[in-house]
């Protein structure tokens, strides 16, 4: 028994079952489930971002100024930031949760959630930051048309779907990077 046979035996212990042959596709039911899961994973970031987009655009919430009071390092790159929100209409400042990408001492235009528990960056920078996840979702959708064509066995249009997939994925990546830069600046 050679060393590679030993490794194969060990790998088989952790990966039991039938190994698919090259060129074999999952059945029709599994294909539909895979496409639906892919759609769900790509569309959920878009749906979850609607609230923050409305908030950053000023459609909901109270406009004002956020002053980040403290940021506590929770470890592993995670932070818990607290702030003080002063509404534009006057009134007492409200203690709120600030974005974890803030630094103590930051002062920025912000929008207070209707619940009054957190404030997010408002204006153009806030909207661009809130678009980070939707752009990620759009970028992940790029190659779904190709996969659907492949599953259906359609040969015509695959090259176009690959080119479109590349363009959509690059646009999604660019939007995600721009959104992250806006969030951290």
N, C-alpha and C positions, 0 to 999 in steps of 0.2 A: 504494500500500500504506500503510495507516494504522499508527499506532504500536501499536494493540491487535493488529493482525494479526501484527506482528513478534513481539510477546510470545507470541502463540499458537503461532507457528512455533517459537520457542525452547522453549516448554513441551512441544510435541510431540516435540522431539528427546529430552527427558529422560523422557517418558512415552509411548513408542510403544505401539502395539497398538490393539485394538478397544476403543472406549469403550462401556460398558454403557448401554443405554437406560433411562430412568426406569421404575421398576416391575418391572424384570427381577430375578429372584433367581438365585442360583447353583443348579446342578443338585443332585439329591438326594445324590449322593456328597459333594459339596463342603459341603453343609449338615451332614451327619453329621460330617465332619472339623472343621468350624467349631465345632460344639457340643462335640465331644470335646476340642478344643484349649482351649475356654473352660473346660470342667470341669477339665482338667489344670492350667491356670494358677490356678484358684481353689482346688483341693484340695491342691496341692503345699505352699503355706505352712502349711496345717493339718497335713499329714503331717510336715513338717520341724520343726514346733514341739513334737512329742510328747516328744522327748528333753529339751528345755529345760524343758518343763512338769513332767515327772517329777523333774527335778533340783531345780527351784525349790520343788516341793511336798515334797521330802525323801524321795521314794520310792527314789532312788538317790543315791550319793555320800556324802561325809563332811561332817557339819555342823561349822561353825566360824565364825571371824571373818576377814574379808578387810580388809586395810589396803592401800590403793592407795599405792604408793611413788612412781611416776612416770608421767607421760603425755607422750608425744612427739608433737608436731604433725607429721603426715605431709603436710600441705597439702591443699587442696581440702576442708576440713571433716573430714578423717579423722585419727584419733588411734590411737596404740598405747600402751596402758596396761599397766603391770606392777604386780604386787602381791605381798603376803606373806600366806599363808593359815596361820592357827593353828588346828589341829583342836581341837574341844571336849574330846576324850578325852586331851589332852596330847600331848606329842611335839614334835619340831622343826618350826619353821615351814617352809612349802614356797613356793618362788618360783613364781608362776602368772601367767597372762595375765588381766587384769581387763577388764571391759566397757569399750568405747571411750567410753561416755557417763559415765565416772567422772572424778573430779578427784583430783589428788595430795593425799593426806591424808585421803581419805574412809575411814571405818571403818564396816563394815556386816556384818550377819549374812549368811552365804553358805554355799553348798554346793559342795564340791570334786567335780569330775567323777571317775568311776572311773579314768580315765586319769591323773588328777593334774596335768593341764596348765593347767586354767583353773578359775575359781570364778565362780559367778553369784549374784546377789542371791537370798536365800531368803525364805520367808514370804509373806505376802499381797501385798506390793509386788512380789516376784519373780514370783509366779504371774500377777499382773495384767500385768506387763511381758512375760512369756512368751506371753500371750494376744494380744499386738498383731498378730502375723501371722495367726493364725487368724481374728481379727475382720476383718482386711483381706480374707481369702479369702471369708468369709461375705458381706461387703459387695459383693464383685464378683459373687457368685452371684445377687444380687437380681433382675436383669432377664432371667436365662436362661429362666425359664418363659415370659415374654412372647415372647422370640425363638423358642422352640420352637413356641408356638402360632401365631405369624406364619408360620413356615416350613411348618407343616402346613396353613395356610389356615383354621384354626379361628377363628371370630369370637367365639363365646360364651366368656366368661371372660377376655377380653383386658383389659378395664377392671379387673377384680379383680386380675389378675396385675400390672398397672402399679401399683396401689395397694400391693399386697404388695411389689413390687420397691422402691418408694420407702421403705417401712418397713424392709425388710431392709437396704437400702443405708445408710439413716440410722443404723440400729443398728450396722452394721459400722463406719461412720465414727466413731461415738461410742466404740465399744469400742477402735478403733485409737488415737484421741486419748487416751483414758484410759490405755491401755497405755503410750503414749509418755510421758505425764506421770509415770506410775509408774516408768518406766525412768530418767528423768532427774532424779527427786527423791530 
